[in-house]
Amino acid sequence: MQDSYREIFLSESQEYLNLISGCLVKLEGNPRDLESLNEIFRCTHTLKGMSATMGYDSIAQLSHQMENLLDELRGQRKTITSEIIDTLFAAVDILEESIQDIKLKQESKINIAPCVEALKKFLAEETIPLKRKSVLSMVEAAEFSGSDLERFREAKEAGNTIFKITVILSETCVMKEARSFLVITNLKKLGEIVFAFP
């Protein structure tokens, strides 16, 4: 009977890990993908319960820490970052290795402690929300030199329209520098950029 349960656990746990990996890839490409985040949480929660029932304590412990962090992300009390995604991928790798040990009926020598501590560290970090006013005040504080002001005056006298554009990138977006470059590149196609801050 124990062998039958073990086989069911091995089959279902691998299926859940495959789903988690696939959803992590989607989440990496789109941190706002709540559907994938919820699916990862559901699979992790189920895996934790299954492993605890079977007595696979290390898998249950690691899954539990993943679940805690995922719950914070779902509640938007924490922000998804590339570091968090990388750590979740590392956790999945460890879970897969642990399940492989069970399949081979050998005692696992995998040390889950570093990954557990990494997950706990994310939970302990204080999340500082992006404050729109503080960002805008930085822009307002930007000082123009006399030559810039002269160019503004000349452009206006020539009948050109002057725009002040504020672009705020989401704190969770990936490759911020590349996105900023694209913003600047596309704006240059529409007109002359006299001043940019930062």
Buried (B, 14 or more C-beta within 10 A) or exposed (E): EEEEEBEEBBEEBBEBBEBBBEBBEBBBEBBEBEEBBEBBBBBBBBBBBBBBEBEBEBBBBBBBBBBBBBBBBBEEEBBBBEEBBEBBBBBBBBBBEBBBBBBEEEEBEBEBEEBBEBBEEBEEEEEEEEEEEEEEEEBEEEEEEEEEEEBBEEBEEEEEEEEEEEEEBEBBEBEEEEBBEEBEEEBEEEEEEEEEEE
